[in-house]
Amino acid sequence: MSRKILPIGVEDFADFQRINYYYVDKTDFIKELLSNPGKVNLFTRPRRFGKSLNISMLRYFLEIDTDKSLFEGLSILKETRLCETFMGQFPVISISLKTAHGDSYEFARNELCTIIAKEALRFRFLLDSNKLYEEEKSLYRQLIKVDESQKSTFAMSESTITGSLNTLSRLLEKHYNRKVVILIDEYDVPLAKANEHGYYDKMIVLIRNMLDAALKTNSSLFFSVMTGCLRVSKESIFTGLNNLKIYSLLDAECDEYFGFTDAEVREMLDYYGLSEYYDTTKEWYDGYRISNAYVYNPWDVINWCNQLLSSPYKRPKSYWKNSSGNDEVKKFIRCMGNGVTKAQIERLISGETVQKKIEEQLTYNTIYNNVENMWSLLFATGYLTLSEIPSENLVRLKIPNNEVREIFSDFILELFEEKVAEDGTLVTEFCNALKNGDTANVERVFTRGMGKTISIRDTAVRKEFKENFYHGLILGIMFFKSDWGVSSNREAGDGYCDIQIEIEDEGIGIVIEVKYAEGGDLDAACKEAMDQINKNNYTAELKEDDMQRILKYGIACYKKQCRVVLERE
């Protein structure tokens, strides 16, 4: 029997039944939401945590004339009374604002027009409705009017855009004689992108006015659900909206419906015959705490399972990092010395926690104005998660898993490379000492280099990560030696050496093995590194390449100390 297809990037709920995708049943979300809904419900969750899919699920459940077979075999159908009351009973307007952005306000505005017009086109039957006056049909035509000068775009005035959702909901209510549900996915993306490109003030006015008309002064509204990464300050966008119910990362309601629970991940791994990878999956992609629920990043788990099915021997990697620019972490790390201390980042990288006050109401144009806002931003976007809540106003934060720890590490190493580039002597001194077999100066110069970045504390973080970090620091120095052949983790002899170097014009070959000295025993770690080089014959390839002088280095690191041993062949 063939297995279901892994749903990489699938956000349309209907596809799960129609194309036989694997689905983690989150339909109990509908039950919990509809048991006690607010008039306007806002869910704030990190990106790639299933927000768009849940919005799509709600649309198919609530929409008039829905295909009820889409929910066959799912938990929500057990709720007979709720299904009778809500399923297929409402006109639903559903839009995603994730593409409503661009380099300029004009481009972003046109994208917003397109999003609204495409949704309005789903209701072309309104033009033939005998329940609408001709004047009302004329209002509908304004929502789908094509710009005659640019056939690929829609032509809406500013006032038409801001009133669009209100207008469409009033027309749908009159046609169906039923109140309307409005679903808005990624409501804050236009604001985040506008802030990046310098037109925030214009965009905030446009989005605020549109939401005001749709959610505040709309008698046709039954209820609304919105999703986003941040709870944007009420003063900036939800002015006067007193019917807003927030489901944030600190709220217990609906806490387990965005992200995969441990039981759901175990079931998925078992289904695909991947149960042996459970521990690795947990270390890399679990660890997010949403109020009382502990969840995995679903984007990562699905991509990781897909990788294992085709290449079971590959190491886990950061799929989440590659789905975004990660500017939040970059800017945070660059604040070291400006309110963010090295000690704070060291504690996080090493698996410890920091205590902070979280500001849940932010504005995109002031996020980077102070460091405290940045801590809140990292929490809201999933780079940090809850460890505990010691008091009403304070939380303890931690890095959730190996994937995010690697993201932090990569950007720390990137910053380290920049600092190395500023120090013109560091590369020359280190490389000269390395090729000359001068262990004392290799130690001295590398120690000086380590002083430019954070250290790794001797805590619960796995030794493998610590070694990879110091390995990265050495590569950060070697990066600038363009005339050397430097490779990392390449196959050599009977295994993989950390770093291999060929200096062809001088016939010098170098093998480096890096170890983290647990408890600070640098001599023992150096011996372990050298034993590994010799046992696994890491110099075999250098000999095949006719390197005349071969140097074997065992380098041990502990915090900002290092020890270097050398053997020659």
Buried (B, 14 or more C-beta within 10 A) or exposed (E): EEEEBBBEEBBBBBBBBEEEBBBBBBBBBBBBBBEEBBBBBBBBBBBBBBBBBBBBBBBBBBBEEBEEEBBEEBBBBEBEEBBEEBBBBBBBBBBBBBBBBBEBBEBBBBBBBBBBBEBBEEBEEBEEBEEBEEEBBEBBEBBBBEEEEEEEBBBBEEEBBBBBBBBBBBBBBBBBEBBBBBBBBBBBBBBBBBBBBEBBEBBBEBBBBBBBBBBBEBEBBBBBBBBBBBBBBBEBBBEEBEBBBBBBBBBEBBBBBBBBBBEBBBBBBEEBEBEEBBEBBBBBBBBBBBBEBBBBBBBBBBBBBBBBEEEEEEEBBBBBBEBEEBEBBBBBBEBBEEEBBEEBBBBBBBBBBBEBEBBBBBBBBEBBEEBEBBBBBBBBBBBBBBBEBEEEEEBBBBBBBBBBBBBBBBBBBEBBBEBBEEBEEBBEBBBEBBBEBBBEBBBBBBBBBBEBBBBBBBEEBEEEBBBBBBBBBBBBBBBBBEEBEBBBEEEBBEEEBBBBBBBEEEBBBBBBBBBBBEEEBBEBBBBBBBEBBBEBBBBBBBBEEEBEBBBBBBBBBBBBBBBBBBBEE
